[in-house]
Amino acid sequence: LRLVRMTFKDGICEDSALAFTNLGIVWDVLLQDHQLAHRCADIGHKMLEKGGWKRVAGWVYIASSNFIYPFDTPLEEVIERFQKGYKLAMEAGEYENGLWNLQGCNVLAYCLGYELKSSVKALEITIQQYKIYRVSSVIELANAQLVLMQRLSGEVEVDWNEIEAKSVRDLEHNPPSP
């Protein structure tokens, strides 16, 4: 709230966009006021556009696309927002934020029922980018999603014996790997 108040007092800056978006999340989570949350996120996006700012764009798009827009915006449009967040963050050299946006695209594509084989390819490209840009924060999420997609699409056969063996093992003597 302090930065929002400062914005009204002193004018907008790049961080004002993130402040308004985060305020939208607060309205959404605490008060369940999706309309007000959407307006706050829209203000944050408008500030980014007016200022031509990119440094916090990835965060603004991650926050609004994960926690605000999915409640009242067609998910295809939310995917487009994630894609824009990816582009702006990567251009700003904010690779982790860019890749979080790309991961958001992958998750929503799955939720919307996109063709599984193309989702597998998109995840492989995402994982490749995690490695290229040395971003490790969510690579395991992408790897887990890839394993799921490969099996759901039939690209990799489900090994039921392996699953059963892992399900009945003695965890004291054979603990799972970290």
C-alpha positions in Angstrom: 0.0 0.0 0.0 2.9 2.4 0.7 4.1 2.4 -2.9 0.5 2.8 -4.1 0.1 5.9 -1.8 3.5 7.2 -3.0 2.5 6.8 -6.6 -0.6 9.0 -6.0 1.6 11.5 -4.2 4.7 11.6 -6.3 3.8 10.0 -9.7 4.4 6.7 -11.3 7.6 4.7 -11.6 8.3 1.2 -12.9 7.7 -0.4 -9.5 4.2 1.3 -9.3 3.0 -1.2 -11.9 4.0 -4.1 -9.7 2.5 -2.4 -6.6 -0.9 -2.0 -8.3 -0.9 -5.6 -9.6 0.0 -6.9 -6.1 -2.7 -4.7 -4.6 -5.1 -6.4 -7.1 -4.0 -9.8 -5.7 -4.8 -8.6 -2.2 -8.3 -7.5 -3.2 -8.8 -10.8 -5.0 -7.6 -13.1 -2.3 -8.8 -11.3 0.8 -12.0 -9.7 -0.4 -12.9 -11.9 -3.4 -13.4 -8.7 -5.4 -12.4 -9.9 -8.8 -13.6 -6.8 -10.6 -11.5 -4.5 -8.4 -8.5 -6.9 -8.7 -8.8 -6.8 -12.5 -8.9 -3.0 -12.5 -5.8 -2.9 -10.3 -4.0 -5.3 -12.7 -5.1 -3.3 -15.7 -3.7 -0.1 -14.1 -0.4 -1.9 -13.6 -0.3 -3.0 -17.2 -1.2 0.5 -18.4 1.7 1.9 -16.4 4.1 -0.5 -18.0 2.9 0.5 -21.4 3.0 4.3 -20.7 6.5 4.1 -19.3 7.8 1.6 -21.8 9.2 -0.3 -18.8 10.4 -3.9 -19.0 12.4 -4.7 -15.8 9.3 -5.6 -13.7 7.1 -6.6 -16.6 7.7 -10.3 -16.2 6.6 -10.1 -12.5 3.5 -8.0 -13.4 2.5 -10.6 -16.0 3.2 -13.6 -13.8 1.2 -12.1 -10.9 -1.8 -10.9 -12.9 -1.9 -14.0 -15.2 -1.7 -16.5 -12.3 -3.8 -14.8 -9.7 -6.2 -12.2 -11.3 -7.1 -12.7 -14.9 -8.0 -16.4 -14.9 -11.1 -15.6 -12.9 -12.8 -13.4 -15.4 -10.8 -13.6 -18.7 -10.9 -16.3 -21.3 -7.9 -18.6 -20.7 -6.7 -18.2 -24.3 -6.3 -14.5 -23.6 -4.4 -15.3 -20.4 -2.0 -17.5 -22.5 -1.4 -14.4 -24.7 -0.6 -12.4 -21.6 1.9 -15.0 -20.4 3.5 -14.9 -23.8 3.8 -11.1 -23.7 5.3 -11.3 -20.2 7.7 -13.9 -21.5 8.8 -11.6 -24.4 9.1 -8.5 -22.3 11.0 -10.2 -19.5 13.5 -11.9 -21.8 14.1 -8.6 -23.6 14.9 -7.0 -20.3 17.3 -9.8 -19.4 15.0 -11.0 -16.6 15.3 -14.6 -17.7 13.8 -16.3 -14.6 10.6 -14.1 -14.9 10.4 -14.8 -18.6 10.6 -18.5 -18.1 8.0 -18.4 -15.3 5.7 -16.8 -17.9 6.6 -19.5 -20.4 5.8 -22.2 -17.8 2.4 -20.5 -17.3 1.7 -20.9 -21.0 2.5 -24.6 -20.8 0.3 -25.2 -17.8 -2.7 -23.3 -19.3 -2.3 -25.1 -22.6 -2.6 -28.4 -20.8 -5.7 -27.1 -18.8 -7.3 -26.0 -22.1 -6.8 -29.4 -23.6 -4.2 -28.5 -26.3 -2.8 -31.4 -28.3 -0.5 -33.3 -26.0 2.3 -34.0 -28.5 2.7 -30.2 -29.1 2.6 -29.7 -25.3 5.5 -32.2 -25.0 7.5 -30.3 -27.6 6.7 -26.9 -25.9 7.9 -28.3 -22.5 11.1 -29.7 -24.1 11.8 -26.2 -25.5 11.1 -24.7 -22.1 13.4 -27.1 -20.3 16.1 -26.3 -22.9 15.7 -22.6 -22.2 16.0 -23.2 -18.4 19.3 -24.9 -19.1 20.6 -22.3 -21.6 19.8 -19.4 -19.2 20.8 -21.3 -16.1 17.5 -20.9 -14.4 16.9 -23.7 -11.9 14.0 -22.3 -9.9 11.2 -24.2 -11.6 12.9 -26.7 -13.9 11.8 -29.6 -11.7 8.2 -28.5 -12.2 8.7 -28.5 -16.0 10.4 -31.9 -15.8 7.5 -33.4 -13.9 5.0 -31.9 -16.3 7.1 -33.3 -19.2 7.0 -36.8 -17.7 3.3 -36.5 -17.3 2.7 -35.2 -20.9 4.9 -37.9 -22.4 3.0 -40.6 -20.7 -0.5 -39.1 -21.4 0.4 -38.6 -25.1 1.6 -42.2 -25.4 5.1 -41.0 -26.4 6.5 -42.9 -23.5 4.9 -46.1 -22.2 3.7 -46.1 -18.6 5.8 -48.7 -16.7 3.3 -50.1 -14.2 5.8 -52.5 -12.7 8.1 -49.6 -11.8 5.3 -47.6 -10.4 4.1 -50.5 -8.3 7.7 -51.3 -7.1 8.1 -47.6 -6.0 4.7 -47.7 -4.3 5.4 -50.7 -2.1 9.1 -50.2 -1.2 10.3 -50.0 2.4 10.9 -46.2 2.8 13.2 -46.7 5.8 15.6 -48.8 3.8 15.0 -47.4 0.4 14.0 -43.7 0.8 13.1 -41.6 -2.3 15.8 -39.5 -3.8 15.6 -35.8 -3.1 
